[in-house]
Amino acid sequence: MVPYCEGILSPEQRALVEEHLKECPECSEDAASFKGIISALRIQRTCGPAPWQIYEWVAGGRPHGALAEHVRDCPECLREAEEYEPAALNEPLPASLWLDMRAHLPRTLEARRSGTGGFPRLRGHRLSIAAVAIAAIVTFAVVFIPERLNIIRGPGLPKPTQIAALSSEAWPDAFKPKAIRPKATVLIVNDPDEPVSQKEIDALYKSLEPNMDVAERYDMVAPARIKEASTEGKVDLASRTAALKDLAERLSVETVLFVRLFASKGDVKSAQLEKVDARSNQLLGATKVNEPTAGSPSNLASSVSELLRAQ
């Protein structure tokens, strides 16, 4: 039942479960309960993977699996993964993350996977000698030889140097607010594993040109202005936290809408939207968009507009 509610069954298996649910009220009720619980787990950060698990997943090249599926659907974990990206590839392990990892060393790391494809969970048993040795090796590899982690990413994958894809799109025909409005902007985050071309990035930014409804709520800062500020060193895009801080302090931006792309063979398949308060780094709203380039206006443009206007 749980794999069905998580959406990880094959089409054939899903059809069998749905056929049974039509005839079984008790199982239908259970399915509804499970779906509610799973949805809550994906939203509540406290129920998700530990920070060190996210860090190791990022350092390992974001491999496919249950953790990847969770991060894709969980805005808080996705934001944490993006913040760990520079540290995992180019910098020493953050002190706070190391403390979190060390706090878990007196425990046996049991990769308890049920048929649901869940996450490895920690259990409070005493460490065996083998577990101590494994923990020491992992810690040494992560802390003292971080450059080795880049090898796991595979050949031909460049190190990300900034969290957002830039563009010279100036939104020349965008509606201008008639009165003073709080400033906001949109930042597209390219897929690190299947990056789309700059031409596609420019086209996506162009499609997000603010309409009248958005202009009534915000004074939108165009992508060209963000690129200019980044080139001048006014906005640091090396990490999400630094970008939000600089956007708030240097450009007076109050709200940032991140658009994280998920692509396959250069084509954008879906996007995760996150509306964030630039001053507090607080998540204000999130949604997922399938087939973002379809429609007129596109599904992505409509969803961005709707999320920006949401209270």
C-alpha positions, 0 to 999 in steps of 0.5 A: 500500500505504501509504495502505491501511495508514494507513487513508486509502483510500476503501471501494472502494479498500480493498476492491480492496487487500484482495481482492489481499492475499488472493491475494498472500502477499508483499503481505500480508507487506509490509502487515503490516510497513507497519502496524507501522512506521506504528503506531510512527511515530504513537507515537514523537514523534521521528518526527512533525512538528516543533514549529513545524509543530504550532504553525502548525497550531494557529494556523491553526485546526487544519485537516483533513489529514494533520497533523490525523490524526497529531495525533489519533492521537499522544498526544505531539503532541496534548499539544504542540498543547494546550500551544501553544493559548494562545500561538497565540491570545493570547500571544507566540510561546514563545522555545523554539519561536521558536528551533526555527523559526529553526533551520529557516530556512536550509532550503527548506521543501518540502511534499513530499506523496506519494500517502500524504498525508504531512507536509511535510518539510525538506530541507537545500538552500540557500535561494533568494531567494524562499524567504528572502522567504517565510520572513521573511513567515511569521516576521513574521506569526507573531511580530509580528501574532499577532492575525491568526492568530485570523482564520483560525479563522473567525467565531463560534469563541471563544478557548479560555481553559482546557484542560478543561471544568468541571462541578459533578458531585460524584460523591456515590455514588462508592466511597470507598477504605478506605485512603489511596490516591494521588489522581487525577482526570479532566479532559474536554477539549472539542472546540474546533471542535465543542464539545459542550454543558455538559449533555453535559459534565456527563453524561459526568462523571457517567458516569465516577463511580469504581467499586469497582475504581478506588477500590481504586487511587485516591482520585478527586478529583471534577469539582466539586472541580476547578471549585471550585479553579479558581474560587478560583484554586488551579488554573490551567487556562490550559495543560496544564503549569500545570494539572498543576503546580497539581493536584499542588501544591495538591490533591496529585493524582498522576495525571490522565486527560485525555479529549479529545472529538471531536464532530460536530454536537454529538454525541461521536464518539470520545475520546482518553484520556491518563493522565499523571503530574501531577508529571512530566508523563510520559505513562503510557498512552493509548487511543482510544475510538470511540462513547464514549457507547454501551454500559452502562456506556458505552465511555468509562467502561469505557475510563477505568476500565481505563486508570486501573487499568493499571500 
